[in-house]
Amino acid sequence: MYIVSMKLTRRRKIIVLCAAFALVLAGVLGVIHWLGDDSVSASGKVDPKLTQVKSNEDRIKFIQQYGWTVTEEPVEIKEVIIPKEFDDTYEQYNTIQKSQGFDLSRYQGKTAKRYTYAVTNYPNRQGVLANLLVVDEKVVGGDLCSSEPNGILHGFSLQEEAEAELQSSQAA
């Protein structure tokens, strides 16, 4: 067994205390960032800078980061109220949001703008729409959907089968 002893001068005590404070502060800030940052998806694909959408160009860039091509102008802009209490349908929808790094329960009772764009490169489907939910110029959720028979409703990322179809259509 070895014993090491050091004489702690006042200067060394201050340095040790400052280092300990810096480590604790970095840990606290990391936890706050981890708990409070809903702009990074579970896949890590979302660029947090792109969740700030002040213009139509910003909204299109947000959608494009997932590989989607959309019309230059939204087909609809509508104010929607996120319900104060979620029913089963909204709970399921929020599950989709949580899977991509968003959580609408933080915005219950608030008004959001829904920007809807036509998706032009979804494989083997027509009429697919991309919806962005925006509160205070920040994307807080959204989805891709279609109302055709056997329609789709999922987050921004490609579903595995759609990704395979898209890759095969690009190879052709």
C-alpha positions as a Python dict, from the first residue, in 0.01 Angstrom:
ca = {
    (1, 'M'): (0, 0, 0),
    (2, 'Y'): (128, 344, -91),
    (3, 'I'): (42, 665, 81),
    (4, 'V'): (93, 996, -92),
    (5, 'S'): (73, 1316, 99),
    (6, 'M'): (76, 1666, -38),
    (7, 'K'): (81, 1999, 124),
    (8, 'L'): (-213, 2199, -11),
    (9, 'T'): (-124, 2558, -34),
    (10, 'R'): (-394, 2819, -61),
    (11, 'R'): (-327, 2850, -432),
    (12, 'R'): (-364, 2473, -488),
    (13, 'K'): (-690, 2468, -286),
    (14, 'I'): (-832, 2742, -509),
    (15, 'I'): (-725, 2558, -825),
    (16, 'V'): (-879, 2230, -701),
    (17, 'L'): (-1204, 2406, -603),
    (18, 'C'): (-1224, 2586, -940),
    (19, 'A'): (-1166, 2260, -1126),
    (20, 'A'): (-1432, 2082, -919),
    (21, 'F'): (-1678, 2368, -977),
    (22, 'A'): (-1610, 2360, -1352),
    (23, 'L'): (-1675, 1984, -1365),
    (24, 'V'): (-2000, 2016, -1171),
    (25, 'L'): (-2112, 2308, -1388),
    (26, 'A'): (-2033, 2116, -1707),
    (27, 'G'): (-2233, 1819, -1578),
    (28, 'V'): (-2533, 2032, -1484),
    (29, 'L'): (-2529, 2212, -1820),
    (30, 'G'): (-2504, 1878, -2000),
    (31, 'V'): (-2807, 1742, -1815),
    (32, 'I'): (-3006, 2061, -1882),
    (33, 'H'): (-2916, 2040, -2252),
    (34, 'W'): (-3007, 1670, -2265),
    (35, 'L'): (-3344, 1724, -2093),
    (36, 'G'): (-3436, 2046, -2268),
    (37, 'D'): (-3323, 1993, -2626),
    (38, 'D'): (-3612, 1852, -2828),
    (39, 'S'): (-3454, 1939, -3159),
    (40, 'V'): (-3239, 1631, -3199),
    (41, 'S'): (-3413, 1319, -3321),
    (42, 'A'): (-3363, 973, -3186),
    (43, 'S'): (-3157, 894, -3496),
    (44, 'G'): (-2943, 1205, -3436),
    (45, 'K'): (-3013, 1317, -3792),
    (46, 'V'): (-3176, 1654, -3714),
    (47, 'D'): (-2950, 1957, -3727),
    (48, 'P'): (-3055, 2163, -3423),
    (49, 'K'): (-2972, 2486, -3609),
    (50, 'L'): (-3237, 2399, -3867),
    (51, 'T'): (-3521, 2375, -3613),
    (52, 'Q'): (-3521, 2756, -3606),
    (53, 'V'): (-3739, 2834, -3907),
    (54, 'K'): (-3785, 3203, -3969),
    (55, 'S'): (-3858, 3175, -4342),
    (56, 'N'): (-4003, 2945, -4602),
    (57, 'E'): (-3647, 2861, -4711),
    (58, 'D'): (-3563, 2750, -4355),
    (59, 'R'): (-3870, 2524, -4342),
    (60, 'I'): (-3777, 2364, -4675),
    (61, 'K'): (-3417, 2309, -4556),
    (62, 'F'): (-3553, 2141, -4243),
    (63, 'I'): (-3753, 1894, -4453),
    (64, 'Q'): (-3466, 1842, -4699),
    (65, 'Q'): (-3232, 1725, -4424),
    (66, 'Y'): (-3438, 1404, -4422),
    (67, 'G'): (-3397, 1356, -4797),
    (68, 'W'): (-3739, 1485, -4902),
    (69, 'T'): (-3803, 1716, -5194),
    (70, 'V'): (-4106, 1941, -5152),
    (71, 'T'): (-4287, 2213, -5343),
    (72, 'E'): (-4140, 2562, -5310),
    (73, 'E'): (-4450, 2702, -5141),
    (74, 'P'): (-4669, 2537, -4878),
    (75, 'V'): (-5001, 2403, -5001),
    (76, 'E'): (-5155, 2512, -4670),
    (77, 'I'): (-5069, 2725, -4369),
    (78, 'K'): (-5305, 2682, -4078),
    (79, 'E'): (-5310, 2774, -3712),
    (80, 'V'): (-5379, 2471, -3493),
    (81, 'I'): (-5422, 2441, -3119),
    (82, 'I'): (-5233, 2159, -2956),
    (83, 'P'): (-5491, 2013, -2715),
    (84, 'K'): (-5454, 2076, -2343),
    (85, 'E'): (-5532, 1710, -2282),
    (86, 'F'): (-5439, 1437, -2530),
    (87, 'D'): (-5688, 1168, -2628),
    (88, 'D'): (-5566, 825, -2748),
    (89, 'T'): (-5520, 949, -3105),
    (90, 'Y'): (-5308, 1246, -2999),
    (91, 'E'): (-5108, 1023, -2760),
    (92, 'Q'): (-5026, 796, -3056),
    (93, 'Y'): (-4933, 1099, -3265),
    (94, 'N'): (-4710, 1226, -2984),
    (95, 'T'): (-4542, 884, -2974),
    (96, 'I'): (-4438, 947, -3335),
    (97, 'Q'): (-4308, 1289, -3230),
    (98, 'K'): (-4112, 1146, -2938),
    (99, 'S'): (-3955, 885, -3165),
    (100, 'Q'): (-3802, 1165, -3370),
    (101, 'G'): (-3690, 1376, -3075),
    (102, 'F'): (-3989, 1606, -3028),
    (103, 'D'): (-4252, 1609, -2753),
    (104, 'L'): (-4580, 1794, -2802),
    (105, 'S'): (-4679, 1761, -2438),
    (106, 'R'): (-4450, 2057, -2374),
    (107, 'Y'): (-4682, 2265, -2596),
    (108, 'Q'): (-5023, 2150, -2471),
    (109, 'G'): (-5279, 2429, -2500),
    (110, 'K'): (-5054, 2640, -2723),
    (111, 'T'): (-5123, 2758, -3076),
    (112, 'A'): (-4890, 2633, -3348),
    (113, 'K'): (-4871, 2701, -3719),
    (114, 'R'): (-4891, 2397, -3940),
    (115, 'Y'): (-4706, 2436, -4269),
    (116, 'T'): (-4800, 2167, -4520),
    (117, 'Y'): (-4584, 2094, -4824),
    (118, 'A'): (-4637, 1845, -5107),
    (119, 'V'): (-4362, 1582, -5112),
    (120, 'T'): (-4247, 1517, -5468),
    (121, 'N'): (-4003, 1229, -5420),
    (122, 'Y'): (-4184, 979, -5196),
    (123, 'P'): (-4135, 637, -5358),
    (124, 'N'): (-4437, 472, -5523),
    (125, 'R'): (-4691, 711, -5376),
    (126, 'Q'): (-4870, 1024, -5485),
    (127, 'G'): (-5028, 1286, -5261),
    (128, 'V'): (-4779, 1260, -4974),
    (129, 'L'): (-4765, 1571, -4756),
    (130, 'A'): (-4505, 1695, -4509),
    (131, 'N'): (-4649, 1881, -4210),
    (132, 'L'): (-4434, 2103, -3990),
    (133, 'L'): (-4566, 2222, -3654),
    (134, 'V'): (-4400, 2551, -3562),
    (135, 'V'): (-4421, 2746, -3236),
    (136, 'D'): (-4232, 3074, -3203),
    (137, 'E'): (-4036, 3008, -3525),
    (138, 'K'): (-3917, 2668, -3398),
    (139, 'V'): (-4015, 2326, -3534),
    (140, 'V'): (-4178, 2136, -3248),
    (141, 'G'): (-4307, 1838, -3447),
    (142, 'G'): (-4443, 1714, -3773),
    (143, 'D'): (-4505, 1418, -3996),
    (144, 'L'): (-4539, 1276, -4344),
    (145, 'C'): (-4887, 1158, -4437),
    (146, 'S'): (-5116, 1066, -4722),
    (147, 'S'): (-5492, 1022, -4728),
    (148, 'E'): (-5502, 758, -5002),
    (149, 'P'): (-5620, 402, -4923),
    (150, 'N'): (-5347, 230, -4722),
    (151, 'G'): (-5210, 579, -4656),
    (152, 'I'): (-4908, 659, -4445),
    (153, 'L'): (-4846, 854, -4128),
    (154, 'H'): (-4495, 860, -3987),
    (155, 'G'): (-4217, 1090, -3875),
    (156, 'F'): (-3980, 1272, -4108),
    (157, 'S'): (-3734, 984, -4143),
    (158, 'L'): (-3783, 730, -4415),
    (159, 'Q'): (-3952, 408, -4316),
    (160, 'E'): (-3732, 108, -4400),
    (161, 'E'): (-3954, -10, -4686),
    (162, 'A'): (-3982, 342, -4831),
    (163, 'E'): (-3605, 388, -4807),
    (164, 'A'): (-3548, 63, -5001),
    (165, 'E'): (-3800, 174, -5267),
    (166, 'L'): (-3639, 517, -5294),
    (167, 'Q'): (-3290, 367, -5333),
    (168, 'S'): (-3410, 126, -5602),
    (169, 'S'): (-3590, 405, -5794),
    (170, 'Q'): (-3277, 624, -5780),
    (171, 'A'): (-3062, 336, -5908),
    (172, 'A'): (-3291, 282, -6208),
}
